[in-house]
Amino acid sequence: MSGYRLRFTDKILDNVHGFIEFTDVENAIIGLPVFKRLQSIKQLGMTNWIFPGAEHTRFIHSLGVMHVADQMAVQLGYSDEQRQLVRLAGLLHDIGHYPLSHVGERAYKNCGNKTESLLRDHRRDVQNELSQLEKDTVFYMQEATNPFHHERITEQVIRQDEEIRQIIETYCGGSEWIQIDNICSIITGNVERNPALSGLVQLMHSEMDADRIDYILRDATFSGTSYGSFELGLLLRNLSRTTYHGAEIIGVHPKGIAIADQFLMNRYYAYTQVFFNRHVSVLEFMAQSLSGVFVEHGDSEFPSPSGLLKAVERHGEDTEYLYFTDRAFWDSLHHVTLPYGSLEARFQQRLLRYQELDLTEEREISVNFSSTDRLTEELMTHPIYQNFIHEREGVLPLLYMERFTKHVPRMEYEGCLERLVASGRSLSEGEAMRCKIRRLQEGITILEEGKEPILLCDSPASLMSQLYHMRICIMREYRLPE
């Protein structure tokens, strides 16, 4: 659309960003029932039980992501038409979220993986996670393959919603950029369908994207912690973009290394201290376990997997999907009858009484490590791990892993590619180059004029050059209810 101009016509006051302004097309979408549904889904699941201020929702987070994505686009010099596109992607990126956010999502993504009892399946999952520690990461910016990933559900909601389509056509009709396909590509991280979108995709899909920026700031604000605080204005001023082998790369100037480091470190501590808080983690495990039961229970408010996809498809015709919010979990918790004495029934009674599980006398083991040998050495000497491998009855082990960054320096990355080829994987020269480009697109890249783009972990000026290999393993043991 030649000469497209953004015109803001309304605004809302936000605790984190101040006034967030809307265009007419955004205001019309915000007023739709399928978007207002997000007001009934808490951003942090059950975290508000422990951090009482964490009552914020996917609704206000989506507005924040739209706002941050636009601020990034302005700094990078994108046109008004491109800004409107990425604003719509930010606004709509979570429209497919589940009750209790990722708690409900994990229940659907794990459908079909059950083999035995809840506890035995969980122990298997913990063992699988431990066994994946040395796996190389080579392929980046890949679309989610699980059909129940919230981004895939989001895409289906957008594509099935005639009102969203008509609103975009009414206000943006004729634009070559502002199209449903482009919005969905940005949301799902698809850089293959339309390479011209690759820069805008990075604003929503990278190690320092608008989604992560908003939830780190917002979660810190509402939980009352300081772990997520950083200077957003300084970060924005140091954003830059370039073209590398024909692909657009979004990154930071060398002067932005310190703020990028701070962002990654604060994100790391937010995860370890808030998201995997010892109370929050077990409450969400209980809720996730019950959500899995509700999915299979004919008398719950959770549709079957196929029923959910049908509800998404016809969400404009009835209210089943609109009701699929946190309320669906709490209503199911109150009226679904589970087998007496089962572990799930015991979890149900605990949550109905607003109670969690207690740590055992062993409590937890926390290990910072850079090699799996170091982790194994520490785990093998601890009673919690011994209880886990010997399947001690009456206890629940919970495992958490986190790292500062999943990216490794270039030399190590190229070693990963060589090992992949040596294992028998055919990797053409073009595919290898696409992998290297995507690594730069997904990571936090330093862009210095006249020099090759490099990741933070490649720069001796960045703390990530020393910390990239550091990980934390937290393993806790809880006493199961009798």
C-alpha positions in Angstrom: 0.0 0.0 0.0 1.9 3.1 -1.3 2.0 5.9 1.3 0.6 3.8 4.2 0.7 5.8 7.4 0.2 4.7 11.0 -2.5 6.8 12.7 -3.2 6.2 16.4 -6.8 6.7 17.5 -7.0 5.3 21.0 -4.8 4.3 24.0 -4.6 2.4 27.2 -2.5 3.0 30.4 -0.2 0.1 31.1 1.8 -0.5 34.4 5.0 -1.3 32.5 5.1 0.9 29.4 2.9 3.8 30.2 0.4 4.7 27.5 0.1 2.1 24.7 -1.6 3.6 21.6 -3.8 1.7 19.1 -4.6 2.2 15.4 -8.2 1.6 14.2 -7.4 -2.0 13.0 -5.9 -2.9 16.4 -8.7 -1.3 18.3 -11.2 -3.4 16.3 -9.3 -6.6 17.0 -8.9 -5.8 20.7 -12.7 -5.6 20.9 -13.3 -9.1 19.5 -14.5 -11.8 22.0 -11.7 -14.1 20.9 -9.1 -11.5 21.9 -10.9 -10.5 25.1 -10.7 -14.2 26.0 -7.1 -13.5 26.9 -8.3 -11.4 29.9 -9.2 -14.7 31.6 -5.8 -16.4 31.1 -3.1 -15.5 33.6 0.3 -14.9 32.1 2.1 -16.9 34.8 -0.3 -19.7 35.5 -0.5 -20.3 39.2 2.4 -18.1 40.2 0.0 -15.6 41.8 -0.5 -18.2 44.6 3.1 -17.5 45.7 3.7 -14.0 44.3 0.3 -12.4 44.9 0.8 -9.5 42.6 1.3 -11.7 39.5 -2.3 -11.3 38.4 -1.4 -10.0 34.9 -3.0 -11.7 31.9 -2.1 -12.7 28.3 -4.3 -9.8 27.3 -2.1 -7.0 28.6 1.1 -8.9 27.7 -0.1 -9.0 24.1 -0.6 -5.3 24.1 2.9 -4.9 25.6 4.5 -7.1 22.9 2.8 -5.1 20.2 4.1 -1.9 21.7 7.7 -3.2 22.2 7.8 -4.7 18.7 6.8 -1.3 17.3 9.5 0.5 19.3 12.1 -1.9 17.9 10.7 -1.4 14.3 10.9 2.4 14.7 14.5 2.2 15.9 15.4 0.0 12.9 13.8 2.2 10.4 11.0 0.0 9.1 8.2 1.6 7.2 4.8 2.4 8.7 3.3 -0.5 6.7 5.9 -2.9 8.1 5.4 -1.5 11.5 1.6 -2.1 11.3 2.3 -5.7 10.2 4.6 -6.5 13.1 2.3 -4.7 15.5 -0.6 -7.0 14.5 1.7 -10.0 14.8 2.6 -8.9 18.4 -1.0 -8.2 19.2 -2.2 -11.6 18.0 0.8 -13.8 19.0 -0.8 -15.4 22.1 -4.5 -15.6 20.9 -4.2 -19.4 20.9 -3.1 -19.8 24.5 -4.4 -22.4 26.9 -5.9 -22.3 30.4 -3.2 -21.4 32.9 -1.0 -20.6 29.9 1.8 -23.2 29.5 0.4 -25.5 32.1 -2.6 -26.3 29.9 -0.5 -26.4 26.8 1.9 -29.0 28.1 -1.1 -31.3 28.9 -2.2 -31.3 25.3 1.3 -31.5 23.8 2.0 -34.6 25.9 -1.2 -36.3 24.8 -0.4 -39.8 23.4 2.8 -40.0 25.4 1.3 -41.8 28.4 2.4 -45.3 28.9 1.9 -46.2 32.5 1.2 -44.4 35.8 1.6 -40.6 36.2 4.6 -41.0 38.4 6.3 -43.6 36.2 5.7 -41.4 33.1 7.1 -38.4 34.9 10.3 -40.3 36.0 10.8 -41.3 32.3 10.5 -37.6 31.3 13.1 -36.6 33.9 15.5 -39.3 32.7 15.0 -38.3 29.1 15.8 -34.7 29.9 19.0 -35.7 31.7 20.0 -37.8 28.7 19.6 -34.9 26.3 22.2 -32.7 28.0 24.9 -33.3 25.4 22.7 -33.0 22.4 24.0 -30.5 19.8 21.8 -27.6 18.7 22.3 -27.0 15.0 18.9 -26.1 13.6 17.4 -22.8 14.6 14.2 -20.8 13.9 12.2 -23.9 13.1 8.4 -23.8 13.3 6.9 -25.9 16.1 5.9 -29.4 14.8 3.5 -30.3 17.6 0.0 -29.4 16.4 -0.9 -28.3 20.0 1.9 -25.8 20.4 0.2 -22.5 21.2 1.7 -20.9 18.1 0.2 -23.5 15.9 -3.2 -23.0 17.7 -2.8 -19.3 17.3 -2.2 -19.6 13.6 -5.4 -21.7 13.2 -7.5 -19.3 15.3 -6.3 -16.4 13.0 -6.9 -18.3 9.8 -10.3 -19.5 10.9 -11.5 -16.1 12.1 -13.5 -14.3 9.5 -13.9 -11.2 11.7 -10.1 -10.8 12.0 -9.8 -11.2 8.2 -12.5 -8.7 7.5 -11.1 -6.1 9.9 -7.7 -6.4 8.3 -9.2 -6.1 4.9 -11.3 -3.1 5.9 -8.5 -1.1 7.4 -5.5 -2.4 5.5 -6.9 -3.8 2.3 -4.5 -3.4 -0.6 -1.3 -3.7 1.5 1.2 -6.1 0.1 2.7 -6.5 3.6 -0.3 -6.6 5.9 -1.6 -10.0 5.0 -2.8 -13.0 7.1 0.0 -15.2 5.7 2.6 -12.7 6.8 1.1 -12.2 10.2 1.2 -16.0 10.8 4.7 -16.4 9.4 6.0 -13.8 12.0 4.1 -15.4 14.8 5.3 -19.0 14.0 8.9 -18.0 13.1 8.6 -19.1 9.4 11.5 -17.5 7.6 11.2 -19.7 4.6 7.8 -18.7 3.1 8.7 -15.1 2.5 12.4 -14.2 3.1 11.6 -10.5 2.9 10.0 -10.9 6.3 13.1 -12.3 8.0 13.9 -9.1 9.9 10.4 -8.7 11.2 10.3 -12.4 12.2 13.3 -11.8 14.4 11.5 -9.1 16.3 9.1 -11.8 17.5 11.5 -14.9 17.3 15.0 -14.4 18.6 16.9 -14.6 21.9 16.0 -11.0 22.6 12.6 -10.4 20.9 9.6 -8.3 21.8 7.9 -11.2 23.5 10.8 -12.0 25.8 11.4 -8.3 26.5 7.9 -7.7 27.6 7.4 -10.8 29.7 10.7 -10.3 31.5 9.8 -6.6 32.4 6.1 -7.4 33.1 6.7 -10.5 35.2 9.2 -8.6 37.3 6.9 -5.7 37.8 3.9 -7.8 38.8 5.7 -10.4 40.8 7.5 -7.7 42.8 10.9 -9.0 42.0 13.9 -7.1 40.5 15.3 -10.0 38.5 13.8 -8.8 35.2 14.6 -5.1 35.4 16.8 -3.6 32.7 17.0 -0.4 30.7 14.7 -0.9 27.7 15.5 2.5 26.2 19.3 1.7 26.2 18.6 -1.6 24.5 16.4 0.1 21.8 19.0 2.8 21.1 21.6 0.1 20.4 19.5 -2.0 17.9 20.8 -2.3 14.4 20.2 -4.3 11.2 22.3 -5.5 8.3 22.3 -7.8 5.3 24.4 -10.9 5.5 24.6 -13.3 2.5 21.3 -11.9 1.3 19.5 -12.4 4.6 18.5 -9.6 7.1 20.1 -9.8 10.5 18.9 -7.9 13.5 21.5 -7.2 16.2 23.1 -4.7 18.5 25.9 -2.2 18.2 29.1 -3.1 20.2 28.0 -0.5 22.7 24.9 -2.6 23.4 26.9 -5.6 24.6 26.5 -4.8 28.3 22.7 -4.3 28.1 22.4 -7.5 26.1 24.4 -9.4 28.7 22.2 -7.9 31.4 19.1 -9.0 29.6 20.2 -12.6 29.4 21.4 -12.7 33.0 18.2 -11.2 34.3 16.2 -13.7 32.3 18.2 -16.5 33.7 17.6 -15.4 37.3 13.9 -14.7 36.6 13.5 -18.3 35.5 15.5 -19.8 38.4 14.0 -17.6 41.2 10.4 -17.1 40.0 9.3 -19.6 37.4 11.0 -22.5 39.1 10.4 -21.2 42.6 10.0 -24.3 44.8 6.4 -23.6 45.5 5.4 -22.5 42.0 7.0 -25.5 40.3 5.2 -28.1 42.3 1.8 -26.3 42.1 2.1 -26.2 38.3 3.2 -29.8 38.1 0.0 -30.7 40.0 -2.1 -28.5 37.8 -0.5 -29.9 34.6 -1.1 -33.5 35.8 -4.7 -32.7 36.4 -5.1 -30.9 33.1 -3.8 -34.1 31.4 -6.6 -36.1 33.2 -9.2 -33.5 32.3 -8.3 -33.7 28.6 -9.2 -37.4 28.7 -12.2 -37.1 31.0 -15.6 -36.8 29.3 -17.1 -34.7 32.2 -14.5 -31.9 32.2 -14.4 -28.5 30.5 -11.3 -29.6 28.6 -12.1 -30.8 25.1 -10.4 -33.8 23.7 -7.5 -33.1 21.4 -9.6 -33.5 18.3 -12.4 -31.6 20.1 -10.1 -28.7 20.7 -9.1 -28.4 17.1 -12.8 -28.5 16.1 -13.6 -25.8 18.7 -10.8 -23.6 17.2 -12.2 -24.2 13.7 -15.7 -23.1 14.7 -14.9 -20.5 17.4 -16.7 -17.8 15.5 -20.0 -19.9 15.7 -20.2 -20.9 19.3 -18.5 -20.1 22.7 -16.7 -23.3 23.5 -13.3 -21.9 22.6 -14.1 -18.6 24.3 -14.8 -20.5 27.5 -11.5 -22.4 27.3 -9.7 -20.2 29.8 -8.4 -20.5 33.4 -12.1 -20.9 34.4 -12.3 -24.2 32.6 -9.5 -25.6 34.8 -11.0 -24.4 38.1 -14.5 -25.6 37.1 -13.1 -29.0 36.2 -11.1 -29.1 39.4 -14.3 -28.7 41.4 -16.7 -31.1 39.7 -14.7 -33.8 38.0 -14.7 -37.1 40.0 -11.5 -39.0 39.9 -10.8 -42.5 41.1 -10.6 -42.6 44.8 -7.0 -42.9 46.1 -5.3 -42.2 42.8 -2.4 -39.7 42.8 -4.4 -37.4 40.6 -7.3 -37.4 43.0 -4.9 -36.6 45.8 -3.6 -33.7 43.8 -7.1 -32.5 43.2 -7.9 -32.5 46.9 -4.7 -30.5 47.6 -5.5 -27.8 45.1 -9.1 -27.6 46.3 -7.7 -26.8 49.7 -5.2 -24.4 48.3 -2.4 -26.6 49.4 0.8 -27.8 47.7 3.3 -30.6 48.4 6.0 -30.4 51.0 9.7 -30.9 50.3 11.2 -34.0 51.9 14.0 -33.8 54.4 16.4 -34.0 51.5 14.9 -30.8 50.0 16.9 -30.0 46.8 20.2 -30.2 45.1 21.4 -27.3 43.0 24.4 -27.6 40.7 26.1 -25.0 38.4 28.0 -27.0 35.8 29.7 -26.6 32.5 30.2 -30.3 31.7 27.9 -33.3 32.2 30.7 -35.1 34.0 30.6 -32.4 36.7 26.8 -32.7 37.0 26.9 -36.5 37.1 29.6 -36.4 39.8 27.4 -34.1 42.0 24.2 -35.9 41.4 25.5 -39.4 42.1 26.5 -38.4 45.6 23.2 -36.9 46.5 20.3 -38.8 48.2 17.7 -37.1 45.9 19.2 -38.6 42.8 19.8 -41.9 44.5 16.1 -41.9 45.4 15.2 -41.1 41.8 17.3 -43.9 40.1 16.1 -46.4 42.7 12.5 -45.2 42.3 11.8 -44.5 46.0 8.1 -44.7 46.7 6.1 -41.8 48.1 8.2 -39.0 46.7 8.1 -36.8 43.6 11.3 -35.6 41.9 11.1 -32.4 39.9 14.0 -31.4 37.6 14.8 -27.9 36.2 17.5 -27.0 33.7 18.5 -23.5 32.6 21.4 -21.8 30.8 22.3 -18.2 30.0 22.2 -18.8 26.3 21.7 -21.9 24.1 24.2 -20.6 21.6 27.8 -21.6 21.5 30.9 -19.8 19.9 31.3 -20.2 16.1 34.1 -22.8 16.4 32.1 -25.0 18.6 29.0 -24.5 16.4 31.0 -25.5 13.3 32.1 -28.6 15.2 28.5 -29.5 15.7 27.9 -29.3 12.0 30.9 -31.5 11.3 29.6 -34.1 13.8 26.2 -34.0 12.2 27.8 -34.7 8.8 30.0 -37.5 10.3 26.9 -39.1 11.7 25.5 -39.6 8.2 23.3 -36.5 7.8 23.5 -35.1 4.3 24.1 -31.3 4.6 24.5 -29.3 1.4 26.6 -26.2 1.2 23.4 -24.1 0.9 21.7 -25.8 3.9 24.9 -25.3 6.0 24.9 -21.6 5.2 21.2 -21.3 6.1 21.9 -22.9 9.4 24.7 -20.4 10.1 22.4 -17.5 9.1 19.6 -18.7 11.3 22.0 -19.0 14.2 22.8 -15.3 13.8 19.1 -14.4 13.3 18.0 -16.3 16.4 20.8 -15.3 18.7 21.9 -11.9 19.9 24.2 -10.7 17.2 26.8 -7.9 17.4 26.8 -5.8 14.3 29.9 -3.7 13.8 30.5 -1.8 10.6 33.1 -3.4 8.3 33.1 -6.7 10.3 31.4 -10.1 10.1 28.4 -10.4 12.4 29.1 -12.4 15.5 27.1 -13.7 18.5 27.6 -12.4 22.0 29.3 -15.6 22.9 31.9 -15.0 20.2 32.9 -11.6 21.6 35.5 -11.4 24.4 33.8 -8.1 25.4 30.7 -10.1 26.4 30.2 -12.1 29.6 28.5 -14.7 27.5 32.0 -15.6 26.0 32.7 -17.1 29.5 29.2 -18.0 30.6 27.7 -19.6 27.5 28.6 -23.1 28.7 27.3 -22.6 32.2 24.1 -24.3 33.2 22.2 -24.9 36.4 20.4 -28.1 37.4 18.0 -27.9 40.2 16.4 -31.2 41.5 13.9 -31.2 44.2 12.1 -34.0 46.1 8.5 -33.6 47.4 6.5 -35.8 49.6 3.5 -37.3 47.9 0.2 -36.9 49.8 -1.2 -40.1 51.4 
